[in-house]
Amino acid sequence: MASLGMRPLLRCLHPARLTPNHCAPYHAQQQQSSSMTQQQQQPVQQTRALYTAQSLGMDKFVEQRERVKAQFGPDKERFMARIREYFRPIPAEIEKEGTAGSSSGAAACDSGAVSTANSSGSNAMVFTEDLKNVVSLCESDDDIDLCVRMMRRFNEQTKSLRFGTFVFGPVAIRLLYVLDKPDLAIQVLKDPQLAGFFDQFSSYQIAMDLLYKKGRYDDVLDLYQHMRQQQLHGTRFPRDCVVLVLGACYQISTKESYEFALKLIREARQSGALVLRKGLTFTAALALNMNEPKLAMELLALTAQINYITVRNLRLIALSHLDRYEDIFLVLRSIIHQYHHLRQGDSEICQDTLDRIHKNLEKKGDTERLQLFSQLQRALKEGNHLSTSTIDELLNRPMQQKSRDTNPPLAMFRERMCLSPVDIRRCIVVASTIRLLKSDWKNS
């Protein structure tokens, strides 16, 4: 992310971010990071994941874990003991005098922290099925440490292989997601011994969603910076990761995070990358918080779905800040009188949207427009067009990724197969009618 020139900004936003050279125990790191995060950041609302479990593949991963546990049954401990014997860790050597204190004890991190000792304790071959089973059976911190040592060894031995291997990156991060290990997720993604192991956007997306869920928005930005430096697949703006970054900027809600979000969107569009509607609405809401309604309108204009409920509500607030009340009344009238043309939910207006418009009208002291607005409010309520959710709740509603069919001809074939069956009797009637018309025409 060097091209963004945001190093000073990231230092400002990340006073307590975790680095691989921290030597404090894992729980001490977690407590320190959590306390610093609470001091430095004030989330807009209660935190939650930005993507659903299904979109991250968590549901199938948990099912697979339960299936493997059931298959092993009472033999689980015997299997894990055998694997531990094969991959005993090498005791970390004590650092020599003169080594900087900040990096002297990284290998001594316990209670879930990964040892930085060089690979596993033996040159034993890591088989794909064994690593799959260990990932499914992992429960304790010792199990996680064993799993990471096996991943390092597996990564080392597969570098020379020319044929494809099982992609463990997203699976490993899902494990850390399930076991609630955000610090460890950051550490393994930045581990030089695992270089190439996590070369998938989904690995970073899952880790960033975990950090977002924990309210660690500064670490979301930091991890995104690290991902961009890897130049994965020649893409700097993966859609889902960009949404998480823009959501983190909205939650941080500072001038620096606002400038960061604007610059990210500008560079993404200049490179031809698509910024999803979710990310645009996050940034538009942040622009409104920064009292820049014109920029909010410009951001909302980048999405074609102007009738989407979040876009519509943010646009109404921006119009009220610009004193364009005639446009607001036009939109509200269209909802009241033409709601049947809209999908369920898109015709709804949030109560806090109406409250903000009413507040701006009161500041202007325009009694005539206030009276008209009150009438429209009553009509919206009578027509059941008021949403029970706030704008912030709509923004933070978890996303469900849509499956992308990479085979258009196959998709077209499926669409044809889904069409209603043809009524053969109608075809016979139509064909006979055509024959009669032809015969009449010839006779004439």
Secondary structure, 3 states (H helix, E strand, C coil): CHHHCCHHHHHHHCCCCCCCCCCCCHHHHHHHHHHHHHHHCCCCCCCCCCECCCCCCHHHHHHHHHHHHHHHHHHHHHHHHHHHHHCCCCCCCCCCCCCCHHHCCHHHCCCCCCCCCCCCCCCCCCCHHHHHHHHHHCCCHHHHHHHHHHHHHHHHHHCCCCCCCCCCHHHHHHHHHHCCCHHHHHHHHCCHHHCCCCCCHHHHHHHHHHHHHCCCHHHHHHHHHHHHHHCHHHCCCCHHHHHHHHHHHHHHCCHHHHHHHHHHHHHHHHCCCCCCHHHHHHHHHHHHHCCCHHHHHHHHCCCCCCCCHHHHHHHHHHHHHCCCHHHHHHHHHHHHHCHHHCCCCCCCEEHHHHHHHHHHHHHHCCHHHHHHHHHHHHHHHHCCCEECCCHHHHHCCCECCCCCCCCHHHHHHHHHHCCCCCCHHHHHHHHHHHHHHHHHHHHC
